[in-house]
Amino acid sequence: MNDEVSDVTRILLAIEKGDPVAADELLPLVYHELRKLAAHRMANEAPGQTLQPTALVHEAYLRLVGNEDKKWAGRAHFFAAAAEAMRRILIDNARRKRAQRHGGGQQRVDVEDVDIAADADDEQLLAINEALDRLAAGDKVKAELVKLRYFVGMTIEEAAQILGISEPTAKRYWTYARAWLYAEINTSQ
Amino acid sequence: MNPSREEALFALAVEKAAAERDAFLDRECAGDTGLRQRVENLLQAHER
């Protein structure tokens, strides 16, 4: 085990014990690992390939935590952090691409620029990102579900398991949250 | 505003055939036009 593995495991255990600071420590570690993995993968893929966020997140889990113990509560905290990290990566990418389009002309290509498959085009991604903060203010679980589904690409089944809710509940939440977000975007435009 | 009522009505209305929704919302919203508008916005967003 390298240092990062024990770091993440230690943080996850602290979160489980109720340490409020530990969650803040987890996000940057997971974010860093995901960026590193994505950059590494991009370097080894044929041009034009896109990375699947679900695969990246699961790989990051295996690298940072170890075996996929499905019963361990720490898993939920890890995937919550990974979903937030993936959200930031996708949003940063979308903003950068928009800046390049609007800025015109050729800009320096970031070596860390990664192409990760998202469910939506850039503009929609950015709009949903903003609406999601408003959803989270009123309903945290639904916002977490959206992050897992939308930014990590998890199935209802996977997301339900991580959030500790039943599949029918997750399905109902998802239907509502998705409609809520689209309605929110429509009225704010 | 009562978000859980809005959510419950949306969940029920989604399950209904489009033709039944109007009557259902008439009955359930009972003159609360704000609530009705919000549920209709959700249904519209859901259908797109």
Interface residues (C-beta under 8 A of the other chain):
Chain A: G138 D139 R172 T175 Y176 R178 A179 W180 L181 Y182 A183 N186 T187
Chain B: P3 E7 F10 A11 V14 R38 N41 L42 L43 Q44 A45 H46 R48
